[in-house]
């Protein structure tokens, strides 16, 4: 099993910044992707960004260059720097890890979610 601990959510004014962190621990063999999804009111959970262990990143279109994802492989930690936040970014942000176990089985793990609220 892999456990995820998230931190960094909170309340910020429009135009402000927040940095989310997610640390993975447990029986880690190989992490394929670490990333962030979000669920905003009235919408399904959607990808924000993810990054491979090799450092290749993918972003959702709505990020528009405002967010930056980075990873620390030694710490099994992923960060999401969010700048120029908008009220539409309000929601619960979930850390996700795509993991390959010893033997080849692949699993998805999710954090408990952290609330991000952007006031106008």
matplotlib code that plots the C-alpha trace (Angstrom):
import matplotlib.pyplot as plt

x = [0.0, 1.0, -0.2, -0.4, -0.3, -1.4, -0.8, -1.0, -4.6, -6.4, -8.2, -6.6, -7.8, -8.1, -4.7, -3.0, -0.9, -0.9, 1.5, 0.2, 2.5, 1.9, 4.2, 3.9, 5.1, 4.7, 5.5, 6.8, 8.4, 8.0, 6.0, 4.8, 3.0, 2.3, -0.2, -3.2, -6.8, -9.6, -13.3, -15.0, -18.7, -21.0, -18.2, -16.6, -13.1, -10.6, -6.9, -4.9, -1.4, 0.8, 4.5, 6.5, 9.5, 11.5, 10.2, 7.8, 4.7, 1.2, -1.2, -4.9, -5.8, -7.4, -4.0, -3.0, 0.5, -0.6, 0.3, 3.6, 4.1, 7.4, 8.6, 11.3, 11.9, 14.2, 11.3, 8.5, 6.9, 5.0, 4.3, 1.8, 2.6, -0.6, -0.3, -2.9, -5.6, -9.2, -12.5, -13.2, -10.2, -12.1, -12.6, -11.1, -7.6, -6.6, -3.2, -2.9, -0.2, 0.0, 2.2, 3.7, 4.2, 7.0, 5.7, 4.2, 0.7, -0.3, -2.5, -3.9, -3.8, -5.6, -5.0, -7.8, -8.2, -7.3, -9.7, -8.7, -10.9, -10.3, -12.3, -13.2]
y = [0.0, 3.6, 6.4, 10.0, 13.1, 16.4, 19.9, 23.5, 24.2, 27.2, 30.5, 33.1, 36.2, 36.3, 36.9, 35.2, 32.0, 28.7, 25.8, 22.3, 19.4, 15.7, 13.1, 9.4, 6.7, 3.0, 0.1, 2.2, 0.3, 2.6, 5.7, 6.3, 9.6, 11.9, 14.6, 16.7, 16.5, 18.8, 18.7, 22.0, 22.5, 21.2, 19.4, 16.0, 15.4, 16.6, 16.5, 19.6, 18.4, 15.4, 14.7, 11.6, 10.4, 11.6, 15.1, 15.2, 17.3, 17.6, 20.4, 21.0, 23.8, 25.8, 26.1, 28.6, 28.9, 29.8, 26.6, 24.7, 21.1, 19.7, 16.6, 15.4, 11.8, 11.3, 12.4, 10.9, 14.3, 16.3, 20.1, 22.3, 26.0, 27.9, 31.5, 34.0, 32.1, 32.8, 32.1, 29.4, 27.5, 26.9, 23.2, 20.2, 19.2, 15.6, 14.1, 11.1, 8.5, 6.0, 3.2, -0.1, -2.7, -5.3, -7.9, -5.4, -4.8, -1.2, 0.8, 4.3, 5.9, 9.1, 11.6, 12.7, 16.0, 19.6, 22.5, 25.5, 28.5, 31.6, 34.7, 37.5]
z = [0.0, -0.6, 1.6, 0.5, 2.8, 1.3, 2.6, 1.5, 0.8, 2.3, 1.6, -0.7, -2.5, -6.3, -7.8, -4.9, -4.7, -2.9, -2.9, -2.5, -1.4, -1.5, 0.0, -0.8, 1.6, 2.2, 0.0, -3.0, -5.8, -8.9, -9.3, -12.9, -12.3, -9.4, -9.9, -8.9, -9.7, -8.6, -8.0, -8.3, -7.4, -10.1, -12.1, -12.1, -10.9, -13.5, -14.0, -13.1, -13.8, -13.5, -13.7, -14.5, -12.5, -15.5, -15.1, -18.0, -17.1, -18.5, -17.7, -18.1, -20.5, -17.8, -16.0, -18.7, -17.5, -14.0, -12.2, -12.1, -11.0, -9.8, -8.1, -5.7, -6.5, -3.5, -1.2, -3.3, -3.2, -5.7, -5.5, -7.3, -7.3, -8.1, -9.0, -10.3, -8.6, -9.7, -7.9, -10.5, -9.0, -5.8, -5.0, -3.4, -4.8, -4.7, -5.0, -7.2, -7.6, -10.4, -9.0, -10.3, -7.6, -7.5, -9.9, -12.3, -10.9, -11.4, -8.9, -8.4, -5.0, -3.9, -1.1, 1.2, -0.6, 0.4, 0.1, -2.0, -1.7, -3.8, -2.8, -5.2]

ax = plt.figure().add_subplot(projection="3d")
ax.plot(x, y, z, "-o")
ax.set_aspect("equal")
plt.show()
